[in-house]
């Protein structure tokens, strides 16, 4: 057994070790946090926080502002994820095509998006493009996120397609399959297994990047948190809760993608 195999076996044999390290690190972080707050003279008021998540009145569940903001965040993220996938796949096909114009359009799109900050793109679409085409701030936010994440998704799709062995293409041509049929039945199913992990990372980035839509007064999770802080001065409590909600979202998505990846591996 090699050294790397020995290490890998040890990790599988003692999964509790990682859990213990995580708990110790979390405990150290909490201890440092509370010690720092004591020196700052900050008094924690966690008992005031639950009402901003939800309240119960006469047995009825009433959604608080943070959960309302979470719904907006999920709505923006879901639409942007679908559009980013479509935009990324289209740009990848244009990059791989033999069309000079298609390559030029895709290259110009990728370079302009990847080499400028998302915040600048968001402001440009909201303050310049939106008034011309009379689109709402919600649509502006979705468009900015979709274009930004689509540029990175495009390179992921392209890398996955290029990684498929040339023999697969030749086999498809020998069977008389057209280009769309080749992509649909042979290339994309194989490429999906390879591009799923980086696509999952991009989806997680999309969730985190969606917090920037608060800069154009969309009351997502981050904006609701800022509004509550301005009213209550519960700076640390609210921001930690908002961060925890984002953490739950991203970890849940990671677990879902890992499950899907495992099923695809078994199916293959």
ABEGO torsion letter per residue (X at the ends): XBAAAAAAAAAAABAAAAAAAAAAAAAAAAAAAAAAAAAAGBBBBAAAAAAAABBBBGGBBBBBAAAAAAAAAAAAAAAAAAAAAAAAAAAAAAAABABAAAAAAAAAAAAAAAABBAAAAAAAAAAAAAAAAGBBAAAAAAAAAAAAAAAAAAAAAAAAAAABBAAAAAAAAAAGBBAAAAAAAAAAAAAAAAAAAAAAAAAAAAAAAAAAAAAAGBBBAAAAAAAAAAAAGBAAAAAAAAAAAAAAAAAAAAAAAAAAAAAAAAAX
